[in-house]
Amino acid sequence: MKILAIETELKKLNAKIDSEILKDEALTVLELQQKDILREIYFDENHCAVMILECSDKTAAEKIFSELPLVKNGYIQFEIKELHPYTGFSRLIG
């Protein structure tokens, strides 16, 4: 199942002070990509992460995100949504 996850910042990071946690976050995200769980990742205009995952369900995605260092340490959280196939074209075909 495809999952859309959008980050919300909970508290500010200081890149110099928190450089180790940011490095751990990047490493964890890379591991998710190498395991073919994380399919796409972007930053929006507010520098919040937007990710597309492939996993069994929303519960599995919640568990994956709970292991991210920035989530564990209370800096960010994610709004997680299941993505389902678009069925609107069925209105065009009898």
VMD Tcl script that builds the backbone (N, CA, C; Angstrom):
set m [mol new atoms 282]
animate dup $m
set s [atomselect $m all]
$s set {name element resname resid chain x y z} {
  {N N MET 1 A 0.835 -1.172 0.000}
  {CA C MET 1 A 0.000 0.000 0.000}
  {C C MET 1 A 0.885 1.243 0.000}
  {N N LYS 2 A 0.473 2.225 -0.781}
  {CA C LYS 2 A 1.192 3.501 -0.789}
  {C C LYS 2 A 0.695 4.354 0.366}
  {N N ILE 3 A 1.645 5.012 0.993}
  {CA C ILE 3 A 1.372 5.879 2.137}
  {C C ILE 3 A 1.963 7.252 1.863}
  {N N LEU 4 A 1.183 8.298 2.113}
  {CA C LEU 4 A 1.651 9.677 2.043}
  {C C LEU 4 A 1.871 10.156 3.470}
  {N N ALA 5 A 3.034 10.718 3.731}
  {CA C ALA 5 A 3.345 11.233 5.066}
  {C C ALA 5 A 3.852 12.657 4.944}
  {N N ILE 6 A 3.261 13.538 5.737}
  {CA C ILE 6 A 3.629 14.950 5.708}
  {C C ILE 6 A 4.065 15.359 7.112}
  {N N GLU 7 A 5.267 15.893 7.202}
  {CA C GLU 7 A 5.854 16.287 8.485}
  {C C GLU 7 A 5.240 17.561 9.028}
  {N N THR 8 A 5.121 17.600 10.331}
  {CA C THR 8 A 4.798 18.819 11.070}
  {C C THR 8 A 5.898 19.017 12.102}
  {N N GLU 9 A 6.448 20.211 12.140}
  {CA C GLU 9 A 7.502 20.533 13.107}
  {C C GLU 9 A 6.867 20.831 14.457}
  {N N LEU 10 A 7.392 20.199 15.501}
  {CA C LEU 10 A 6.879 20.417 16.854}
  {C C LEU 10 A 7.735 21.378 17.653}
  {N N LYS 11 A 9.048 21.314 17.446}
  {CA C LYS 11 A 9.950 22.261 18.104}
  {C C LYS 11 A 11.160 22.484 17.206}
  {N N LYS 12 A 11.779 23.636 17.375}
  {CA C LYS 12 A 12.893 24.043 16.517}
  {C C LYS 12 A 14.165 23.255 16.815}
  {N N LEU 13 A 14.892 22.990 15.746}
  {CA C LEU 13 A 16.215 22.369 15.837}
  {C C LEU 13 A 17.278 23.437 15.652}
  {N N ASN 14 A 18.403 23.250 16.276}
  {CA C ASN 14 A 19.577 24.077 16.025}
  {C C ASN 14 A 20.565 23.176 15.295}
  {N N ALA 15 A 20.824 23.465 14.033}
  {CA C ALA 15 A 21.650 22.590 13.193}
  {C C ALA 15 A 23.039 22.340 13.784}
  {N N LYS 16 A 23.600 23.312 14.465}
  {CA C LYS 16 A 24.931 23.124 15.055}
  {C C LYS 16 A 24.861 22.252 16.310}
  {N N ILE 17 A 23.916 22.539 17.176}
  {CA C ILE 17 A 23.785 21.789 18.426}
  {C C ILE 17 A 23.238 20.375 18.164}
  {N N ASP 18 A 22.285 20.274 17.256}
  {CA C ASP 18 A 21.600 19.011 17.002}
  {C C ASP 18 A 22.134 18.280 15.769}
  {N N SER 19 A 23.376 18.531 15.401}
  {CA C SER 19 A 23.918 17.949 14.171}
  {C C SER 19 A 23.952 16.422 14.212}
  {N N GLU 20 A 24.182 15.845 15.369}
  {CA C GLU 20 A 24.258 14.382 15.473}
  {C C GLU 20 A 22.888 13.736 15.237}
  {N N ILE 21 A 21.834 14.323 15.774}
  {CA C ILE 21 A 20.492 13.770 15.564}
  {C C ILE 21 A 20.070 13.927 14.100}
  {N N LEU 22 A 20.480 15.028 13.467}
  {CA C LEU 22 A 20.169 15.228 12.056}
  {C C LEU 22 A 20.909 14.198 11.193}
  {N N LYS 23 A 22.132 13.895 11.559}
  {CA C LYS 23 A 22.895 12.872 10.847}
  {C C LYS 23 A 22.232 11.501 11.023}
  {N N ASP 24 A 21.795 11.183 12.236}
  {CA C ASP 24 A 21.099 9.917 12.499}
  {C C ASP 24 A 19.799 9.828 11.707}
  {N N GLU 25 A 19.102 10.947 11.606}
  {CA C GLU 25 A 17.854 10.987 10.837}
  {C C GLU 25 A 18.128 10.673 9.369}
  {N N ALA 26 A 19.131 11.316 8.801}
  {CA C ALA 26 A 19.473 11.091 7.394}
  {C C ALA 26 A 19.870 9.636 7.157}
  {N N LEU 27 A 20.609 9.071 8.078}
  {CA C LEU 27 A 21.020 7.673 7.953}
  {C C LEU 27 A 19.813 6.735 8.006}
  {N N THR 28 A 18.887 6.991 8.897}
  {CA C THR 28 A 17.687 6.168 9.003}
  {C C THR 28 A 16.835 6.272 7.747}
  {N N VAL 29 A 16.704 7.482 7.217}
  {CA C VAL 29 A 15.938 7.685 5.982}
  {C C VAL 29 A 16.617 6.963 4.816}
  {N N LEU 30 A 17.934 7.028 4.744}
  {CA C LEU 30 A 18.668 6.304 3.699}
  {C C LEU 30 A 18.421 4.802 3.807}
  {N N GLU 31 A 18.446 4.274 5.021}
  {CA C GLU 31 A 18.179 2.839 5.215}
  {C C GLU 31 A 16.782 2.461 4.747}
  {N N LEU 32 A 15.794 3.318 5.003}
  {CA C LEU 32 A 14.432 3.052 4.529}
  {C C LEU 32 A 14.381 3.043 3.009}
  {N N GLN 33 A 15.151 3.937 2.393}
  {CA C GLN 33 A 15.187 3.978 0.931}
  {C C GLN 33 A 15.872 2.726 0.379}
  {N N GLN 34 A 16.955 2.309 1.001}
  {CA C GLN 34 A 17.665 1.125 0.543}
  {C C GLN 34 A 16.846 -0.144 0.724}
  {N N LYS 35 A 15.950 -0.163 1.704}
  {CA C LYS 35 A 15.056 -1.315 1.926}
  {C C LYS 35 A 13.837 -1.256 1.010}
  {N N ASP 36 A 13.758 -0.234 0.162}
  {CA C ASP 36 A 12.654 -0.034 -0.783}
  {C C ASP 36 A 11.318 0.209 -0.082}
  {N N ILE 37 A 11.378 0.746 1.125}
  {CA C ILE 37 A 10.171 1.155 1.843}
  {C C ILE 37 A 9.852 2.597 1.492}
  {N N LEU 38 A 10.863 3.443 1.556}
  {CA C LEU 38 A 10.719 4.853 1.185}
  {C C LEU 38 A 10.914 4.967 -0.314}
  {N N ARG 39 A 9.864 5.390 -1.010}
  {CA C ARG 39 A 9.921 5.490 -2.473}
  {C C ARG 39 A 10.273 6.886 -2.957}
  {N N GLU 40 A 9.785 7.905 -2.247}
  {CA C GLU 40 A 10.054 9.295 -2.645}
  {C C GLU 40 A 10.133 10.144 -1.381}
  {N N ILE 41 A 10.970 11.176 -1.442}
  {CA C ILE 41 A 11.061 12.121 -0.328}
  {C C ILE 41 A 11.359 13.511 -0.882}
  {N N TYR 42 A 10.684 14.494 -0.315}
  {CA C TYR 42 A 10.829 15.882 -0.741}
  {C C TYR 42 A 10.790 16.772 0.494}
  {N N PHE 43 A 11.167 18.038 0.316}
  {CA C PHE 43 A 10.884 19.084 1.280}
  {C C PHE 43 A 9.873 20.017 0.633}
  {N N ASP 44 A 8.883 20.468 1.406}
  {CA C ASP 44 A 7.949 21.462 0.889}
  {C C ASP 44 A 8.555 22.859 1.078}
  {N N GLU 45 A 7.770 23.889 0.793}
  {CA C GLU 45 A 8.292 25.255 0.857}
  {C C GLU 45 A 8.660 25.678 2.281}
  {N N ASN 46 A 8.175 24.947 3.283}
  {CA C ASN 46 A 8.514 25.238 4.680}
  {C C ASN 46 A 9.619 24.330 5.214}
  {N N HIS 47 A 10.245 23.594 4.315}
  {CA C HIS 47 A 11.323 22.656 4.647}
  {C C HIS 47 A 10.828 21.508 5.529}
  {N N CYS 48 A 9.564 21.126 5.357}
  {CA C CYS 48 A 9.012 19.957 6.027}
  {C C CYS 48 A 9.032 18.792 5.041}
  {N N ALA 49 A 9.334 17.609 5.555}
  {CA C ALA 49 A 9.440 16.427 4.698}
  {C C ALA 49 A 8.068 15.961 4.228}
  {N N VAL 50 A 8.035 15.527 2.978}
  {CA C VAL 50 A 6.867 14.885 2.382}
  {C C VAL 50 A 7.389 13.588 1.790}
  {N N MET 51 A 6.804 12.464 2.239}
  {CA C MET 51 A 7.319 11.158 1.827}
  {C C MET 51 A 6.223 10.270 1.273}
  {N N ILE 52 A 6.622 9.413 0.339}
  {CA C ILE 52 A 5.770 8.338 -0.161}
  {C C ILE 52 A 6.439 7.035 0.245}
  {N N LEU 53 A 5.708 6.207 0.962}
  {CA C LEU 53 A 6.215 4.913 1.410}
  {C C LEU 53 A 5.415 3.800 0.753}
  {N N GLU 54 A 5.996 2.634 0.743}
  {CA C GLU 54 A 5.299 1.427 0.337}
  {C C GLU 54 A 5.430 0.455 1.508}
  {N N CYS 55 A 4.309 0.181 2.168}
  {CA C CYS 55 A 4.307 -0.773 3.270}
  {C C CYS 55 A 2.923 -1.411 3.379}
  {N N SER 56 A 2.757 -2.322 4.302}
  {CA C SER 56 A 1.532 -3.121 4.349}
  {C C SER 56 A 0.276 -2.313 4.659}
  {N N ASP 57 A 0.385 -1.353 5.570}
  {CA C ASP 57 A -0.791 -0.558 5.932}
  {C C ASP 57 A -0.378 0.664 6.751}
  {N N LYS 58 A -1.365 1.443 7.155}
  {CA C LYS 58 A -1.115 2.678 7.898}
  {C C LYS 58 A -0.447 2.389 9.246}
  {N N THR 59 A -0.830 1.301 9.891}
  {CA C THR 59 A -0.239 0.934 11.174}
  {C C THR 59 A 1.255 0.660 11.031}
  {N N ALA 60 A 1.625 -0.040 9.960}
  {CA C ALA 60 A 3.048 -0.309 9.704}
  {C C ALA 60 A 3.796 1.003 9.467}
  {N N ALA 61 A 3.176 1.923 8.743}
  {CA C ALA 61 A 3.809 3.227 8.492}
  {C C ALA 61 A 4.002 3.990 9.800}
  {N N GLU 62 A 3.016 3.963 10.662}
  {CA C GLU 62 A 3.131 4.646 11.956}
  {C C GLU 62 A 4.303 4.085 12.758}
  {N N LYS 63 A 4.485 2.774 12.722}
  {CA C LYS 63 A 5.604 2.154 13.431}
  {C C LYS 63 A 6.938 2.586 12.829}
  {N N ILE 64 A 7.012 2.612 11.501}
  {CA C ILE 64 A 8.236 3.047 10.818}
  {C C ILE 64 A 8.586 4.479 11.228}
  {N N PHE 65 A 7.607 5.369 11.200}
  {CA C PHE 65 A 7.876 6.767 11.538}
  {C C PHE 65 A 8.214 6.954 13.003}
  {N N SER 66 A 7.675 6.115 13.866}
  {CA C SER 66 A 7.976 6.241 15.297}
  {C C SER 66 A 9.446 5.953 15.594}
  {N N GLU 67 A 10.142 5.295 14.670}
  {CA C GLU 67 A 11.553 4.960 14.855}
  {C C GLU 67 A 12.507 6.040 14.326}
  {N N LEU 68 A 11.986 7.042 13.648}
  {CA C LEU 68 A 12.848 8.119 13.155}
  {C C LEU 68 A 13.374 8.938 14.329}
  {N N PRO 69 A 14.668 9.226 14.355}
  {CA C PRO 69 A 15.253 9.970 15.480}
  {C C PRO 69 A 14.562 11.299 15.787}
  {N N LEU 70 A 14.162 12.046 14.774}
  {CA C LEU 70 A 13.509 13.331 15.037}
  {C C LEU 70 A 12.120 13.153 15.650}
  {N N VAL 71 A 11.444 12.061 15.294}
  {CA C VAL 71 A 10.144 11.756 15.897}
  {C C VAL 71 A 10.354 11.292 17.334}
  {N N LYS 72 A 11.281 10.366 17.525}
  {CA C LYS 72 A 11.575 9.840 18.867}
  {C C LYS 72 A 11.903 10.946 19.860}
  {N N ASN 73 A 12.590 11.965 19.392}
  {CA C ASN 73 A 13.025 13.059 20.263}
  {C C ASN 73 A 12.063 14.242 20.285}
  {N N GLY 74 A 10.890 14.085 19.705}
  {CA C GLY 74 A 9.838 15.083 19.813}
  {C C GLY 74 A 9.998 16.328 18.964}
  {N N TYR 75 A 10.849 16.273 17.933}
  {CA C TYR 75 A 11.033 17.440 17.071}
  {C C TYR 75 A 9.964 17.541 15.986}
  {N N ILE 76 A 9.515 16.383 15.494}
  {CA C ILE 76 A 8.542 16.366 14.392}
  {C C ILE 76 A 7.533 15.249 14.622}
  {N N GLN 77 A 6.442 15.331 13.870}
  {CA C GLN 77 A 5.471 14.243 13.775}
  {C C GLN 77 A 5.007 14.188 12.328}
  {N N PHE 78 A 4.299 13.137 11.977}
  {CA C PHE 78 A 3.829 12.979 10.603}
  {C C PHE 78 A 2.330 12.761 10.558}
  {N N GLU 79 A 1.679 13.410 9.603}
  {CA C GLU 79 A 0.308 13.088 9.246}
  {C C GLU 79 A 0.429 11.982 8.201}
  {N N ILE 80 A -0.202 10.851 8.455}
  {CA C ILE 80 A -0.052 9.676 7.606}
  {C C ILE 80 A -1.388 9.354 6.960}
  {N N LYS 81 A -1.363 9.209 5.635}
  {CA C LYS 81 A -2.586 8.913 4.885}
  {C C LYS 81 A -2.344 7.753 3.927}
  {N N GLU 82 A -3.292 6.829 3.895}
  {CA C GLU 82 A -3.255 5.753 2.909}
  {C C GLU 82 A -3.666 6.334 1.558}
  {N N LEU 83 A -2.987 5.913 0.512}
  {CA C LEU 83 A -3.352 6.336 -0.842}
  {C C LEU 83 A -4.001 5.157 -1.558}
  {N N HIS 84 A -5.163 5.406 -2.141}
  {CA C HIS 84 A -5.903 4.375 -2.861}
  {C C HIS 84 A -6.010 4.758 -4.332}
  {N N PRO 85 A -6.182 3.778 -5.212}
  {CA C PRO 85 A -6.283 4.086 -6.641}
  {C C PRO 85 A -7.452 5.042 -6.931}
  {N N TYR 86 A -7.239 5.896 -7.888}
  {CA C TYR 86 A -8.272 6.819 -8.342}
  {C C TYR 86 A -9.305 6.037 -9.135}
  {N N THR 87 A -10.571 6.199 -8.777}
  {CA C THR 87 A -11.638 5.450 -9.465}
  {C C THR 87 A -12.526 6.359 -10.323}
  {N N GLY 88 A -12.183 7.624 -10.436}
  {CA C GLY 88 A -13.016 8.581 -11.159}
  {C C GLY 88 A -13.204 8.277 -12.631}
  {N N PHE 89 A -12.237 7.598 -13.242}
  {CA C PHE 89 A -12.375 7.291 -14.673}
  {C C PHE 89 A -13.522 6.332 -14.943}
  {N N SER 90 A -13.969 5.595 -13.920}
  {CA C SER 90 A -15.085 4.673 -14.125}
  {C C SER 90 A -16.351 5.428 -14.530}
  {N N ARG 91 A -16.426 6.718 -14.224}
  {CA C ARG 91 A -17.597 7.525 -14.620}
  {C C ARG 91 A -17.604 7.776 -16.124}
  {N N LEU 92 A -16.465 7.612 -16.780}
  {CA C LEU 92 A -16.374 7.836 -18.223}
  {C C LEU 92 A -16.663 6.562 -19.024}
  {N N ILE 93 A -16.456 5.446 -18.374}
  {CA C ILE 93 A -16.623 4.158 -19.059}
  {C C ILE 93 A -17.822 3.453 -18.447}
  {N N GLY 94 A -18.826 3.177 -19.293}
  {CA C GLY 94 A -20.067 2.560 -18.818}
  {C C GLY 94 A -19.829 1.250 -18.228}
}
mol reanalyze $m
mol bondsrecalc $m
mol representation Tube
mol addrep $m
